[in-house]
Amino acid sequence: MRFLSSRSSLAALSSIPLKAENVRTLFSAAQYRAELLKLIASAKHRIYLCALYLQNDEAGAEVMQALYTAKAARPALDIALLVDWHRAQRGLIGETKQPGKMIGNAAWYQTQSALHRESIPVYGIPVQTSELFGVLHLKGFVIDDEVIYSGASINNVYLHKQDKYRHDRYLLIHNASLANTMVDFIRRDLLCSAAVHRLDRPETPATRAIRNDIRHFRAKLKQARYSIASEQRQDASGLCVTPIVGVGKNNPLNRVICQLLATSRKQITICTPYFNFPLAVTREVNRALKRGVKVDIVVGDKAANDFYIPPDQPFKVIAALPYLYEANLRRFAKSHQAEIKKQQLNLHLWKEGDNTYHLKGLWIDDEYALMTGNNLNPRAFRLDLENALLLHDPHHELSAQWSAELAAIMQHTTIIQHYQHLEKIRDYPDEVRRLLARLSTVRLDRLAYRVL
């Protein structure tokens, strides 16, 4: 009954038909950077970039300069950058804010604006009154009728501008209906809010001055949806895509993720950088295993986590997070050792040199694939504004692309054969062990799992 209910719920989603030849998957951060810059340079009508942040570093400067160059060449080009309000105004460690002066990336946006005649608006989107309790985690760029979807933000490591990269997923879909749907959502549900202000201008208000606007904005976001026009969703019985957005408990994206897991018959593949499933996801994975579904979970090795600090470097509190996630993974593996032994459950650890891992998403029965920035953790399910593209491929037109993407991911993984192959807490560096012990004593570890 639960299986049929989930199937019917997924079938009822409004979808946009796709042609397989208009869907491309890229396999590396370097490819992604090259394609992004190429599309910006050739843009004719619009460029909408939505990311957690656009960093003041070499890769960020390269993208920003490409945007200003495109605008100078075609002044009528409609360009908008959307970044998280709080993240953009956060300075580096040790940097103090001076009265009336911006710090962090926002200060750089204003400097760039002053250097150019062309105006490129950078909008700060405040999903919550504090970064700790919610950020703009919406993904997706629209350049003309091309949708570029990735979990990556814009900086050196995400775009592999220098020696290291942070591996993510990269999907390109050429489809005017999807592009229009995503831009309409940005204009209607984000940019029209009184809580949203430009960060490229010096008269940016303080967060405390717009707290009421932010609270009202968040309440409206809980009801916001992508709106697909009826003429855009005709004949979606074949390959199609559904854009989904959600924020807060029990939102539409959370429900779709759980429905996808519940509808599985043969195979589930999950990618997540931080092994910290919400209870609802853990429950559906456990149910799938009981149904006999084969489950593959790909997570980053703790050394491939973006919070990891090698033991020979000065310790910071945030460096304990990769160990918390590994402890979670060990407990999960221990409880499912029987399924691991018979290879019904495969836990893959990703590690490649000093690079880091940031992949998220689901593949279900070679029929559904979910591209998302959602980390599949409690924070994503409760606090951040998240979105996703759900691809339904009943005739397996994208099977070769999906297989190639998974093969590219798996080439840098090892399979955990036994839960004991993962380190115990007593094996961790002294500072980590002491901190985890203190957190556990006062139950702050549970709070950390919910908000980090």
N, C-alpha and C positions, 0 to 999 in steps of 0.2 A: 504493500500500500504506500509506504514512504517513497519507494522507488518511482511508482507511477505518478505520485503527487509532484515529485521533483522534476520528472520528465515533462509533465504538463505545464509546470510553472516556467521552465526554460523555453518550451515551445510557444508560450504566450508572450514572450518578450518582443517588443518592436525592433525589427532588424532592417538593415540596409543591404540589398544585394551587392555582391562583389564579383568581379571577374578575376580568376586566378592569376592571369598575366599582369594584373595591377597590384599584386601583393609581392613584396620583396622582403627577405630577411637578410640582415647583415650579421656578420659573425665576430666583429672586432671593434674596439673603441676607435682605432685608427681609421678604419673604413667609415665609421659613423661620423667622425670629425670631417673627413674629406667630403662626404656626401652632404653634410649640413652646410658647409661653406659653399659648395657648388650650387645648392638650391637657393641659398640666400643671394648669391651673385646673379642668378638667372630669374629671380622673382619679378613678376610683372604687376601684381595687384596688391598682395597682402602678405604680411609676415606676422604671425602671432606665436610668441615663444612663452611657454609656461613651465617654470621650473622652481624647485626649492630655492636655488640661488644661481646667480651669475657672478662668478668670483673675479676679483681684481688680481688676476695673474696672467701669464702669457696666453693661455687658451681663452680666457675670458676676454682679454684685450683683442685677440684675433677675431672673435665672434663679434664683439662690439664694433670694431673697425669695419668689418664686413657689412654690418647693418648701416653704418653711417655712409659707407661708399655706395651701397645700393640706393639709399635715400637721396644722396647727392645726384646720382645718375638718373633717378626717376622720382622727382619730388612728390608726385601724387601717390606713391607707394604707401599703403596703410600698414604701419608698423606699431606693434605694442609688445612690450616685455612685461610679464607678470612674475613676481618673485614673492617669497614670504616676507611680510612686513618686519617681523622681529629679527629674522636671520640676517636680513640686509643691513640692519642697524647695530648688529652686535659687533663690537670691536675684537681685535686679537687679545689674547691674554696679556694683561699688564697695561693695556691701552685704556686711558681714562677719557671720559667725555667732557669736553669743555662747553660751558653754557652757550647755547645758540649755534653750536657746531656739530655736524654729523661726523660719525666715525664709521668704520667698516666699509662694506661695499657701497652703501648709500652715498658716502662722501665721494667716492670715485665716480658714481653715476653723475653727480652734480658737476664734478670737475670736467668730465667728458662732455656734458651738455654745454658748459661754458666755452669749450674749445671749438665747438662746431656750430655752423649757422643752421643746419638742419635740426629739427626737433624729433627726438625719438623718446617717447614717453616710457618710463619705467614705473609700473604700478606696484605698490606694496599692498599685499592682500593679508589682512589680519584675521585669521581664522579664530583666534582666541585673544584674550587680553594678556596672555603670557605664552611665550614659546614653549614652556614646559608642558602646557595643557592643550596644545594643538597648533599645527602649522599647515601652510599650503603645501600639500603633497600631491597636488594635481600634476599630471604629466601630459605631454603631447604638444608638438609644434605643428602649426599649420602654415604652409608656404604655398600660396595660390591654392591649388586643389590637391596638394600632397599633404598627407598626414604622416608625421614622423613620430613614432611612439617609442619611448625608452624610459627606464627608471633613472637614467643618468641626469645629474645636474650639469652645470657648465663650469669646468675648471680643468686644470692640467691633468689630473689623474683620471677623471671621467672621460676625457677626450684623448688620452694618451699623447699629450703634447711633448712630454719629456720621457724619462727612462721608464717610469712605472705607469701601470694602468689599473683601473678598477673595472672589472668585467661586468657587463650588464647585458640586457637584451635590446635589440634594435630592429624595429619593424617599420616598413614604409608601405603606405597604402595610397594609391592614386584614386581618389573618389570624391567628386564635388559634393555629393550629398553628405558624406561623413564630415568633410572639411567644413561645410556650412553649418552643420549641426553643432560642431565643437566651437566654432567662432560665435555662433548665436548664443550659446550658453555663457561664454566669457563676457560678451557685451551685455546680455540681459541680467545675468545672475551675479556677476562679479563687478564689472566696471561701473554699473549704475548705483552701487551702494555708497551711502554717505561715509561709510567706514574706510573706503578705499581712497588712498591719496598717492600722488606721484612722488617718487623718491629722487627724481632727477632735478627737482626744483628746491630752492633753499627754504621755502616757507612751509616745510613739512611740519605738521602738528606733533606734539608729544602724545604718546600712547594714552596717558592718563586723561588727556583732553577729549579723547574719542571713545572712552570705555563704553558708554551707553550705546554708541553707534555700533561698536564691535559686537556687543551682546545681541543687539537686534539683528545684525548681519548674520551671526551664527544661527540664530533661530530660523531665519529665512533659508539659510543654506540647508538646513535639515529637510526642507520641503522641495529643494531645487532638484530638477531632473533635466537630462538631455531630452529635447523635444524633436522627434523625428516626424516630419510632415508625411501625411498619408500617401502622397504621390511619390515619396522617396522610398517607401518600404513595400512596394508591390513586388510580387513574385520573389519572396525570400525563402523559397523552399529548397534552394541549393545553397551554395557558399554565400555566407552573409556575415555581417558584423553588427554588434550591438554595443554602443557606448553606454557606460554605466557610471554613475557618480554617487557618492555617499559620505556622510559624516555623522558620527554619533552612534549610539547603540542601535542594533537591529536595523541598520540602514540597508537600502537595496543592494549595494555591492556585497555587504556581508552575507546577505541572504543568498545571492547568486553563488558565491563561493561555496557555501554549505550545500546548496542544491546540486552543484556540479559534483561534489564529492559523493553526495547521496545517490546520484544517478549512475555512478560508475558500475560497470558490469565486469570488466576485464582488467583495466590498467589505469592507475593514477600515477602521474609524475608531478612532483612538487619541487619548486625551487624557492628557497628563502635564505637570505643572508644571516638571519639571527634565529636560532632554533628556540622559539618561544611562542608556540601556537596558542591562540585563544582556546578556551575550553570547548567552544562549539566546533572548532576545527579538529581538535584532538578526538572529540567524540565521533565525528564523522569518519575520521581515518580508522579508528578502532572498529567501527561498524563495518567499514569496507573490508578490513582484514578478516572479520568474522564471516563475511559473505564469500570469501575466497578470492577477493580482488588482489592483484599483484600491485604493490606500492613501492615506488622509488622516490626517495627524498634526497635532494641534493642541497647540501649546506656548505658554508665555508668552514674550512679548518680555522681554529681560533687564531692562528697566525695570519690568516687571510682576511680577518675581520678588520674593518676600517678603524676600530677603536683599539686594536692591539698595539702594545708597546713592548718591544723585546726586553727581557729581564735585565740586560746589561745597560739599559737606559733609565733615567730618573723616573720613578713611579708616579703616576697620577691616578686619582680615584677612578676616572672613566675607564682606565685600562683593565679594571676588574670585570667589565661587561663580557668580553669574549669567554672568560672562564665561567661566568654565570650561565651563558648559553651552552657551553660544553657540558656543564654539570646537568643541565636540563636534558641534553641529548643522551647522556649516559644513563639517566634514570629511565628515559623512554626506551632506549635500547635494551636495558635490563628487563623491563616489563614485557618486551616482545622478543626475547632471545629465541623462543621456539620458532617464530615466523622468520627471524633472521637466519636461523640454521637451515630451514628448508627453502630459503631464498624467495619466500613470498614477500618479505620486506627487505629492501636493499637501502642501506644508508650510505650515501656517497659523500666523501669529504673532498672539497675542491681546494687545491693549493698549487700555485705555479710561481715559483721564485718569490720575490718580494711583492708581488702584485696582490690586489684585494678583490673580493667577490661581492657582487651587489645584485645578483639575479633574483627575480621574483616571478611567479606565475604557475599556471597549472596546465597540464595536458590530460585529457580524459578520453580513453577508449579510441584514440585516433579519430575523434569526431569533434571534440571541443578543445579550444586552446584559449587561455586567458592571459592577455598581456596587461600587466598592471605594475604600479609603483607600490602597491600594498605589500608590506613586509610580512603579512600573515601573522601578526603579533597583536597583543591586546591594545597597544597604542594605536595601531592602524584601525582596529575594529571599534575604537571608542573616541579617539581624540582628533586625529588629523583628517583633513579634507582629502579624500582619495578618489581615484577614478580607475577605469579599466576599459579595455576593448575585448569583448567576447567574440571570438571567431567560431562559427558553426560550419563544419565542413562534412555534411552527410555523405558526399560522394568522393571524399578523400582526394580532392584536387590539390591540397597543400601537403599531403603526406611526405613527399620528398623533402620539402623545405623544413618541415617539423623534425624529420629524422636527421637532416643535416645539422640543424641547430643543436639538437640534443647531443649528437656525436661530437660537435665542437666543444660543448660544455663538458661532456664526460671524459674527454681526452686528458684532462688535468685532475681527475678524481681517483680516489682509492675507496674501496668498499670496506666498511667495518664488518669484520667477520664475527666479532664477539664484543659484547659491551665492555669486557675487561681490557680491551685494547685502547680504550679511552682513559686518560689520566683521572685519578681520584683527586679530590680536593687536597689531600695531604701531600700530593706530588707537586702542587703549585708553588710558585715563588712565595717567600715568607710574607711579603707585604700583601699579596693577594689573599693568602690564607687567613691572615689576621683580619683583614677587612671583611671577608666573607663571613667569618665567625661573628664579628660584631654585628653585621647586618642581620644575620640569622637570629641572633639573640634577641634583638628588638623587632624582628619581623619586617625590617625595612627592605629585605630582599624581595618580598612580595610587591611592595610599592615600586621598586626598581623595575620589576618585570612588566608592570602595568604602564609605566610612563616613559621608559627609555627604549 
